Amino acid sequence: MSKKLSKDYILKFYKLAYLDYLCAHTDDEQWNARERMASLERDAMTYYGFDFSDSLKEVCHVKG
């Protein structure tokens, strides 16, 4: 049985992953952070729709 992640949880961990991406020293570290961001975006789309998923990028000023 899976549990629904809260919007606050998704937003908090998306911001942390984005900061990890910005501070990454290697391409592998950047890739790992981006994978976590993509996973959280997918969860946001699944649970709350595309608008919430898109808002994650806006909050962190992510391009793309």
HUKA-V57801 format. One record per residue. N is the residue number from 1. OMEGA is omega in radians with two decimals (999 if undefined). Layout:
N&OMEGA ; N&OMEGA
This chain:
1&-3.14 ; 2&3.13 ; 3&3.11 ; 4&3.09 ; 5&3.13 ; 6&3.09 ; 7&3.13 ; 8&3.12 ; 9&-3.13 ; 10&-3.12 ; 11&-3.13 ; 12&-3.08 ; 13&3.02 ; 14&3.11 ; 15&3.11 ; 16&3.12 ; 17&3.12 ; 18&3.08 ; 19&3.06 ; 20&3.12 ; 21&-3.12 ; 22&-3.07 ; 23&-3.07 ; 24&3.13 ; 25&-3.11 ; 26&3.07 ; 27&3.12 ; 28&3.11 ; 29&3.08 ; 30&-3.12 ; 31&3.13 ; 32&3.11 ; 33&-3.13 ; 34&3.07 ; 35&3.10 ; 36&3.11 ; 37&-3.13 ; 38&3.12 ; 39&3.11 ; 40&3.06 ; 41&3.12 ; 42&3.09 ; 43&3.13 ; 44&3.11 ; 45&-3.09 ; 46&-3.04 ; 47&-2.97 ; 48&3.09 ; 49&-3.05 ; 50&-3.12 ; 51&3.12 ; 52&3.12 ; 53&3.11 ; 54&-3.12 ; 55&3.09 ; 56&-3.14 ; 57&-3.13 ; 58&-3.12 ; 59&-3.12 ; 60&-3.12 ; 61&3.12 ; 62&3.09 ; 63&3.05 ; 64&999
